Amino acid sequence: MRMSRNKGIAFLVLVVLCTAFFGYTAMVGIGPNQEGSVRGIRLGLDLEGGVSITYQTLEASPSAEDMADTIYKLQRRVEQYSTEAAVFQEGYNRISIEIPGVTDANQVLQDMGRPGSLFFISELGSDGMPNFRFDPITDWFVLTRTIDELREDDSIVLTGADVQNAAAIASQDQMGNRDNIVNLSFSAEGSERFAEATAWAAQRQESIAIYYDGELVSVPRVNHVITEGEATISGNMTFAEADRLASLIRIGGLNLELEELRSNVVGAQLGEDAIRTSVLAGIIGLFLVFVFMCYVYRLPGFAASVALLMYTALTLILVNAFDITLTLPGIAGIILGIGMAVDANIIIFARVKEEMTEGQSVRVALRLGFQRALPAILDSNITTLIIAAILWLRGSGPIRGFAHTLALGIIVSMFTALVVTRLLINAFYAVGIRKEKLYAKRLKKRRVLDYVGNRMKFFAFSTAVILIGFVTMTVNGAGGRGALNYSLEFVGGTATNVTFNEDFSLSEIDSQIVPLIADITGEAMVIVQKVEGTYEVIFRTSVLNLEERMQFSDLMVEHFDVDPLLITTENISATTSAEMRFDAVIAVILALLAMLLYIWFRFKDIRFAGSTVIALIFDVLFVLTCYALVRLAVGNTFIAVMLTAAGYSINDTIVTFDRVREELKKGMSQRSLKELINYSITATLTRTLYTTFSTFVTLAVLYIVGISSIREFTLPLMVGLLSGAYTTVCITGGLWYMMNSKLKKQGRSEEVMEAKAAEAKA
């Protein structure tokens, strides 16, 4: 792209103004408000806190199956407020809901309604008498029989358990008139019963009323038989009224009827230090990356640094604009996006250096560098974007939060790398900055190492590391410690509510109280939440036996003069339910399959995709070994860490394979297959090391500056980052070489022919 001098100056001024504006807007969005908490961006429970609501079942002894089903359905429904909302069992008949970024418990209760009984009731009973009538006093319909009488009369057509979903939709008819409707979908069994009921009602032009929580909320007339398992409720409704009705139907479709026990606003689990240190680490990390990029890549590195600033600011602004809840897994997605943004620029500048080394002018080298780097950038980013899309569609809870920020980061990073950086460099060139040494230093001839020839050594080392991990998990499991150190999010524990006589800050609790509790439990895993406006603090630990509960109570009484009557203890279930974990596994499997198919499609060779997936498994097992050896807590961040490591590994591998594909297109007359792969790994080695280093620096600063929970999050990320670089250089090429038997034989034939030719000459 050619640019005139005046346009170049104008664009540089525009970039300065946009960067300043975006930076200011982003800092305002994440800056503290008057109360000292973060405003703008919605933060998760771990970073900011939110609303906690506890329900109790009306049934005295609910079954475990009904409790699990109700928890899962509630989890899916509270995600309308935040993907990071948590639902878990407390005791044997209580369900707690925690929704981050919300401070008005009453508003949540009003929006959700009280989860109660939902029934679809026919207008007439089997005796021909009406089940409900219009009351002119209340100007609405009322039941003429009790619920028990309706059951005996076979007048209840469906229950809430038969409803799969309900949603408000703004529609428009053929005449252009707008109408707000509620769309319902039913289970297979419910669809059959509803078809029978609507056939009867349509024949007699009757209604089927919807009863929820003690009253009739809608009495729609049946116009025709409904046999497809879906129905619509229409009428003179505003969209808000339709949405309210849909919400009531959704919340009523639970296996258990619940009543509110208590609700309150809870503080952050990690405290203000987590936010402050994360922001500080991000600033330091970005500064170090800027210095590195400018030192290595000179003027293009400076352009990339400006683009990276714009990426960071734009990402924060869009996280705010799309109302994405930001938690530690979400931060992982942003970190991965930063790595992608840096990586794209490094791929481009490495190609620019190659072109200049081959004698091209600065202008031509810049054009060819961007052009030849584009396929690798698109393939690596699109592959990761596909993964993010599937995780968002199939995942739940923190997985969807991770997918949100990951997808957003990838899109913004591609824009800043391919558009902003390119235009900046062209603008510099247009205004007269054209000296070759400012753009790149010509490369020296690099020594090509035999990575493929040493593949068996690399395979043996990788296998040994993985075996160490499995042996460690086996020993831990046999010793009663558990194969992995599962967090409360995965295995549940004990929640102890303590009302102190004074208002302890979260930092005081962490330094003065938590270590004493850890001495009782024998573990450092203690999650702390303050209840806003009170002196009450919730401590979540691993499951406490009777003796440990007594020690806990004695500790509070003796050391902090707490009234024993103000100490309550309940066992709680995992906040990540079995269904959510199943959803996560299915999402990851689908993401891997989609990645396999995309790489197969793009590279026209299943062996590229197969070796990528196998290397990906190596990376995941490397990180798992880290968790086993160091006994890091395995919780929601575990899934995000694994996915982030996979993202880096895929990115590295595709860049290397893109070079292999490029060399294959040039023909194999100059190199054997082994030489070709070794050359491709060597050609992209600088890019792999530089990308790994620049992202590792950010994580290392976060590890050094951050609090303990942040360190537990960043350590396995660093391991995953290093393992991704290792498998790219040492594993994937060897795997592809072994799989590619046809080309391998071709390479051997060439070697034989060359040897015979040499003998003939001799």
KOLGU-846143 format. One record per residue (C-alpha): x, y, z negated. Coordinates in steps of 0.5 Angstrom, whole numbers, padded with zeros to 4 digits, always signed. Each point is the difference from the previous one (the first is absolute). Example, Ala and Ser with C-alpha at 12.3 -4.5 7.8 and 13.67 -1.06 7.14 Angstrom:
2
+0025-0009-0016
+0002+0007+0002
end
This chain:
762
+0000+0000+0000
+0003+0007+0002
-0001+0006-0004
+0002+0007+0001
+0004+0004-0005
-0006+0004-0002
-0005-0006-0001
+0006-0003-0004
+0000+0006-0004
-0007+0000-0001
-0001-0007-0002
+0006+0001-0005
-0004+0005-0003
-0006-0004+0000
+0003-0006-0003
+0003+0005-0006
-0007+0003-0001
-0003-0007+0000
+0005-0003-0005
-0001+0005-0005
-0008+0000+0001
+0000-0008-0001
+0005+0000-0005
-0004+0006-0004
-0007-0004+0001
+0003-0007-0002
+0003+0003-0007
-0006+0004-0001
-0004-0007+0001
+0005-0004-0005
+0001+0006-0005
-0003+0000-0007
-0006+0004-0002
-0002+0004-0006
-0001-0006-0004
+0007-0003+0002
-0002-0006+0004
+0001-0001+0007
-0005+0003+0005
-0002-0001+0007
+0002-0007+0001
-0004-0005-0003
+0005-0004-0004
-0002-0007-0003
-0001-0003-0007
+0008-0001-0001
+0001+0007+0002
-0005+0004-0002
-0006-0003-0004
-0007+0000+0002
-0007-0003-0003
-0001-0006-0004
-0007-0004+0000
-0002-0006-0004
-0006-0004+0002
-0003-0006-0004
-0004-0005+0002
-0007-0001-0002
+0000-0007+0000
+0004-0003-0006
+0004-0005+0003
+0001+0001+0007
+0004-0005+0004
+0007+0001+0002
-0002-0001+0008
-0005+0006-0001
+0005+0004-0004
+0005-0001+0006
-0005+0001+0005
-0003+0007-0003
+0007+0002-0001
+0002-0001+0007
-0006+0004+0003
+0001+0006-0005
+0007+0000+0002
-0002+0001+0008
-0005+0005-0002
+0004+0005-0005
+0005+0000+0006
-0005+0005+0003
+0003+0005-0005
+0008-0003+0000
+0003-0006+0003
+0004+0000-0006
-0006-0001-0005
+0001-0006-0004
-0006-0005-0003
+0002-0005-0005
-0003-0004-0006
+0000+0002-0007
-0002-0005-0005
-0005-0006+0002
-0006+0005+0003
+0003+0007+0001
+0003+0003+0007
+0004+0006+0000
+0001+0005+0006
+0005+0005+0000
+0000+0005+0006
+0006+0004+0001
+0000+0008+0002
-0007+0001-0003
-0001+0003-0007
-0008+0001+0000
-0002-0007-0003
-0008+0002+0001
+0001+0002+0007
+0002-0007+0001
-0005-0003-0004
-0005+0004+0004
+0002-0002+0007
+0001-0007-0002
-0006-0001-0004
-0001-0006-0005
+0002-0006+0003
-0007-0004-0001
-0005-0005+0003
-0002+0001+0007
-0006-0003+0003
-0004+0000+0007
-0007-0001-0002
-0006-0002+0005
-0006+0005+0000
-0005-0006-0002
+0001-0006-0004
-0002-0007+0002
-0007+0002-0004
-0001+0005+0005
+0001+0006-0005
+0004+0006+0000
+0007-0001-0003
+0001+0008+0000
-0005+0006+0001
+0001+0007+0002
-0001+0005-0007
-0003+0007+0002
+0002+0002-0007
+0008-0001+0001
-0001+0000+0008
+0004-0006+0001
-0001-0008+0000
+0000-0004-0007
+0000-0007-0001
-0007-0004-0002
+0004-0006-0003
+0006-0001-0004
+0006-0003+0003
-0001-0007-0003
-0007+0000+0003
+0003+0002+0007
+0004-0006-0001
-0005-0005-0002
-0004+0003+0006
+0005-0001+0005
+0000+0007+0002
+0007+0002-0001
+0003-0001+0007
+0007+0001-0001
+0005+0002-0005
+0006+0005+0000
+0004-0006+0001
-0003-0001+0007
+0003+0007+0002
+0007+0000+0003
+0000+0007+0001
-0004+0007+0001
+0002+0006+0003
-0003+0007+0002
+0000+0002+0007
-0001+0006+0004
-0004-0002+0006
-0003+0003+0006
-0006-0002+0005
-0001+0001+0007
-0004+0006-0001
+0006+0003-0003
-0003+0000-0007
+0005-0001-0006
-0002-0006-0005
+0004-0002-0006
-0001-0007-0002
+0002-0006-0004
+0003-0006+0003
+0000-0007-0004
+0003-0006+0002
-0001-0007-0004
+0003-0006-0001
-0002-0006+0004
-0005-0003-0005
-0003+0007-0001
+0000+0001+0007
-0005-0006+0001
-0004+0002-0006
-0001+0007+0002
-0002-0003+0007
-0006-0004-0003
-0002+0006-0004
+0000+0005+0005
-0004-0004+0005
-0005-0001-0006
+0000+0008-0001
+0000+0002+0007
-0006-0004+0002
-0004+0004-0006
+0004+0006+0001
+0002+0000-0007
+0006+0003-0004
+0006-0003-0003
+0002+0004-0006
+0007+0000-0003
+0001+0000-0008
+0006+0002-0003
+0001+0001-0008
-0007+0001-0002
-0003+0004+0006
-0002-0001+0007
+0005+0004+0004
-0003-0001+0007
-0006-0003+0003
+0001+0000+0007
-0005-0003+0005
+0002-0006+0004
-0001+0001+0008
+0002-0006+0003
+0003-0007-0002
+0008+0001-0002
+0004-0006+0002
+0007+0002+0001
+0002+0001-0007
+0000+0007+0001
-0006+0006-0002
+0000+0007+0000
-0004+0005-0005
-0002+0006+0004
-0005+0006-0002
+0001+0007-0002
+0006+0000-0004
+0006+0005+0000
+0007-0004+0001
+0001+0001-0008
-0006-0003-0001
+0001-0006+0004
+0007-0001-0003
-0002+0000-0007
-0005-0005+0002
+0005-0004+0004
+0005+0001-0007
-0006-0003-0004
-0001-0006+0004
+0008-0002+0000
+0001+0001-0007
-0007-0004-0002
+0003-0006+0004
+0004-0003-0005
-0001-0007-0004
+0000+0004-0007
-0004+0005-0002
+0004+0005-0004
-0001+0006-0005
+0005+0006-0001
+0004-0002-0007
+0005+0006+0000
+0003+0005+0005
+0006+0005-0001
+0006+0003+0004
+0006-0003-0001
+0007+0003+0001
+0006-0002+0005
+0003-0007-0002
+0007+0003+0002
+0000+0007-0002
+0002+0006+0003
+0007-0002+0000
-0001-0005+0005
-0003+0006+0005
+0006+0005-0002
+0006-0005+0001
-0003-0003+0007
-0001+0007+0002
+0007+0001-0002
+0003-0006+0003
-0004+0001+0007
+0004+0007+0000
+0007-0002-0002
-0001-0006+0005
-0002+0004+0006
+0005+0005-0001
+0005-0006+0000
-0003-0002+0006
+0001+0007+0003
+0007+0000-0001
+0001-0007+0002
-0004+0001+0007
+0004+0007+0001
+0007-0003-0001
-0001-0006+0004
-0004+0003+0006
+0001+0007+0000
-0005+0005+0003
-0005-0006+0002
+0001-0002-0008
-0002+0007-0002
-0006+0000+0005
-0002-0007-0003
+0001+0003-0007
-0005+0006+0002
-0005-0005+0003
+0001-0005-0007
-0002+0006-0004
-0006+0001+0005
-0002-0007-0001
+0000+0000-0008
-0004+0006+0000
-0005-0002+0005
-0001-0007-0003
-0001+0003-0007
-0005+0005+0003
-0004-0006+0004
+0000-0004-0006
-0004+0006-0003
-0004+0001+0006
-0002-0007+0000
-0001-0001-0007
+0004-0006-0001
+0002-0002-0007
+0007+0000-0001
+0003-0005-0005
+0007-0004+0000
-0002-0005+0006
-0002+0007+0004
+0007+0003-0002
+0003-0007+0003
-0004+0002+0007
+0002+0007+0000
+0008-0003-0001
-0001-0005+0005
-0003+0006+0005
+0007+0004-0002
+0004-0006+0002
-0004+0000+0007
+0001+0007+0001
+0008+0000-0001
+0000-0006+0004
-0003+0002+0006
+0005+0006+0000
+0006-0004-0001
-0002-0005+0005
-0001+0006+0005
+0007+0003-0002
+0003-0006+0000
-0002-0001+0008
+0002+0007+0001
+0007-0001-0003
+0001-0006+0005
-0002+0004+0006
+0005+0005-0001
+0005-0005-0001
-0002-0003+0007
+0002+0007+0002
-0007+0003+0001
-0001+0008-0001
-0004+0002-0007
-0006+0002+0004
+0000-0007+0003
+0002-0004-0006
-0006+0003-0004
-0005-0001+0005
+0003-0007+0001
+0000-0001-0007
-0007+0001-0002
-0002-0004+0006
+0004-0006-0001
-0002+0000-0008
-0007+0001+0001
-0002-0008+0001
+0003-0002-0006
-0003+0006-0004
-0007-0001+0003
+0001-0008-0001
+0002+0001-0008
-0005+0005-0002
-0006-0003+0004
+0002-0007-0003
+0000+0003-0007
-0006+0004+0002
-0004-0006+0002
+0002-0003-0007
-0003+0006-0004
-0006+0000+0004
-0002-0008-0002
+0002+0001-0007
-0005+0006+0000
-0005-0004+0003
+0000-0006-0004
+0004+0002-0006
-0003+0003-0006
+0002+0004-0006
+0008+0002+0000
+0001-0003+0006
-0005+0005+0004
+0003+0005-0004
+0007-0002+0003
-0003-0001+0007
-0002+0007+0000
+0006+0004-0002
+0004-0005+0005
-0004+0001+0006
+0000+0007-0001
+0007+0001-0001
+0002-0004+0006
-0005+0004+0004
+0003+0007-0002
+0008-0003+0000
-0001-0002+0007
-0003+0007+0002
+0006+0004-0004
+0005-0005+0003
-0002+0000+0007
-0003+0007+0001
+0002+0005-0005
+0008-0003+0000
+0000+0000+0007
-0003+0007+0001
+0005+0003-0005
+0006-0003+0004
-0002+0002+0006
-0002+0007-0003
+0008+0000-0003
+0002-0002+0007
-0004+0006+0004
+0002+0005-0005
+0007-0001+0002
+0003-0005-0005
+0003-0005+0005
+0007-0002-0002
+0001-0008+0000
+0003+0000-0007
-0006+0003-0003
-0005-0006+0002
+0004-0006+0000
+0007-0003-0001
+0002-0005+0006
+0000-0007-0003
+0006-0005+0000
+0000-0007+0002
-0003-0004-0005
+0002-0007-0002
-0005-0005+0002
+0000-0005-0006
-0003-0007+0001
-0006+0000-0004
-0003-0006+0003
+0006-0004+0000
-0001+0001-0008
-0007-0001+0000
+0000-0007-0004
+0004+0004-0006
-0005+0005+0000
-0005-0005+0000
+0003-0004-0006
+0001+0007-0004
-0007+0002+0001
-0003-0007-0002
+0005+0000-0006
-0003+0006-0002
-0007-0002+0001
+0001-0006-0004
+0003+0004-0006
-0007+0003+0000
-0004-0006+0000
+0005-0004-0005
-0001+0007-0005
-0008+0000+0001
+0000-0008-0001
+0004+0001-0007
-0004+0006-0002
-0006-0004+0001
+0002-0006-0004
+0003+0004-0005
-0007+0003-0001
+0002+0007+0002
-0004-0001+0007
+0003+0000+0006
+0000+0007+0001
-0002+0006-0004
-0007+0001+0001
-0003+0007-0002
-0006+0001-0003
-0003+0002+0007
+0001-0007+0002
-0001-0004-0007
-0004+0004-0004
+0001+0001-0008
-0002+0004-0006
-0003+0007+0000
+0001+0003-0007
-0004+0007-0002
+0004+0004-0005
-0003+0007-0003
+0006+0003-0003
-0001+0006-0005
+0004+0005+0005
+0001+0001+0007
+0006-0004+0003
+0003+0002+0006
+0001-0005+0005
+0008+0001+0000
-0001-0001-0008
-0004-0006+0001
+0005-0003+0005
+0006+0002-0005
-0003-0002-0007
-0005-0005+0001
+0001-0004+0006
+0007-0003-0002
-0004-0002-0007
-0005-0003+0004
+0005-0004+0005
+0003-0003-0006
-0006-0003-0002
-0002-0003+0007
+0007-0001+0002
-0001+0003+0006
+0001+0007+0003
-0006+0000+0004
-0005+0005-0004
-0005+0004+0004
-0002+0007-0003
-0006+0004+0001
-0003+0006-0004
-0007+0001-0001
-0001+0008+0002
-0003+0004-0005
+0002-0005-0006
+0005-0003-0004
-0001-0007+0003
+0005-0004+0004
-0001-0006+0004
+0006-0005-0001
+0000-0006+0005
+0005-0005-0001
+0001-0008+0002
-0005-0004-0004
+0000+0001-0007
-0001-0006-0005
-0003+0001-0007
+0006+0000-0003
+0003+0006+0005
-0007+0003-0001
+0001+0001-0007
+0007+0002+0000
-0002+0005+0005
-0006+0003-0005
+0005+0000-0006
+0005+0004+0005
-0005+0005+0001
-0002+0001-0007
+0007+0000-0003
+0004+0004+0004
-0006+0005+0003
-0005+0000-0006
-0006-0003+0005
-0006-0002-0003
-0001-0007+0002
-0007+0001+0002
+0002+0004+0005
+0004-0006+0004
-0004-0004+0004
+0003-0006+0005
-0003-0003+0006
+0003-0005+0005
+0000+0003+0007
+0000-0004+0007
+0005+0002+0005
-0001+0006+0004
+0001-0003+0006
-0005-0005+0001
+0001-0007+0003
-0004+0002+0006
+0004+0007+0001
+0006-0005+0000
-0003-0004+0005
-0002+0006+0004
+0008+0002+0000
+0002-0007+0002
-0005+0000+0006
+0002+0007+0002
+0008-0001+0000
-0001-0007+0004
-0004+0004+0005
+0005+0005+0000
+0005-0005+0002
-0004-0003+0005
-0001+0007+0003
+0007+0002+0000
+0002-0007+0003
-0005+0001+0006
+0002+0007+0001
+0008-0002+0000
-0002-0006+0005
-0004+0005+0004
+0005+0005+0001
+0006-0004+0000
-0003-0005+0005
+0004-0006-0004
-0003-0003-0007
+0007-0002-0002
+0001+0008-0002
-0007+0000-0004
+0002-0007-0003
+0007+0002-0002
-0003+0007-0003
-0005-0004-0004
+0005-0005-0003
+0005+0006-0002
-0006+0003-0003
-0001-0006-0004
+0007+0001-0002
-0001+0007-0003
-0006-0002-0004
+0004-0005-0003
+0006+0004-0002
-0005+0005-0003
-0003-0005-0004
+0007-0003-0002
+0001+0007-0003
-0007+0000-0004
+0002-0007-0003
+0007+0002-0002
-0001+0007-0003
-0007-0002-0003
-0003+0006+0004
-0008+0001-0002
-0004-0003+0006
-0006+0004+0001
-0003+0004+0005
+0006+0004+0002
+0003-0007+0002
-0004-0001+0006
+0001+0007+0002
+0008-0002-0001
-0001-0006+0004
-0003+0004+0006
+0005+0005+0000
+0006-0004+0000
-0004-0004+0006
-0001+0007+0003
+0007+0001+0000
+0002-0006+0002
-0004+0000+0006
+0002+0007+0002
+0007-0002+0000
-0001-0007+0004
-0004+0003+0006
+0006+0006+0001
+0005-0006+0001
-0005-0004+0004
-0001+0006+0004
+0007+0000+0002
+0000-0007+0001
-0006+0001+0005
+0004+0006+0003
+0006-0004+0002
-0004-0006+0002
-0003+0004+0006
+0007+0002+0002
+0002-0007+0001
+0004-0005-0003
+0006+0000+0005
+0004+0004-0005
-0001-0004-0006
-0002-0007-0003
-0006+0000-0004
+0004+0000-0007
+0004+0006+0003
-0006+0004+0001
-0003-0001-0006
+0006+0002-0004
+0001+0006+0004
-0008+0002-0001
+0001-0001-0008
+0007+0004+0001
-0003+0006+0004
-0006+0001-0005
+0004-0002-0006
+0002+0008-0002
-0008+0001+0001
-0001-0005-0005
+0005+0002-0005
-0002+0007+0000
-0007-0001+0000
+0001-0005-0006
+0005+0005-0003
-0005+0006+0000
-0006-0003-0002
+0004-0004-0006
+0003+0007-0002
-0008+0003-0002
-0001-0007-0003
+0006+0000-0004
-0001+0007-0003
-0007-0002-0002
+0003-0006-0003
+0005+0005-0004
-0005+0006-0002
-0006-0004-0001
-0004-0003-0006
+0001-0008-0001
-0007-0001+0004
+0003+0004+0006
+0006-0004-0001
-0003-0007+0000
-0004+0002+0006
+0007+0003+0004
+0004-0006-0002
-0003-0005+0005
-0001+0005+0005
+0007+0001+0001
+0001-0007+0000
-0005-0001+0005
+0004+0006+0004
+0006-0004+0000
-0002-0007+0001
-0004+0003+0006
+0007+0003+0003
+0003-0007-0001
-0005-0004+0003
+0000+0005+0006
+0008-0001+0001
+0001-0007-0002
-0006-0004+0000
-0005+0002+0006
+0005+0000+0006
+0002-0007-0002
-0007-0002-0001
-0002+0002+0007
+0006-0003+0003
-0001-0007-0003
-0008+0001+0003
+0002+0002+0006
+0003-0007+0003
-0001+0002+0007
+0004+0006+0000
+0005-0003-0004
+0001-0006+0005
+0000+0005+0005
+0006+0004-0004
+0004-0007+0000
-0001-0001+0007
+0003+0007+0002
+0006-0002-0005
+0001-0007+0003
+0000+0004+0007
+0005+0005-0002
+0004-0005-0003
+0000-0004+0007
+0002+0006+0004
+0006+0001-0005
+0002-0007+0001
-0001+0001+0008
+0004+0006+0000
+0006-0003-0004
end
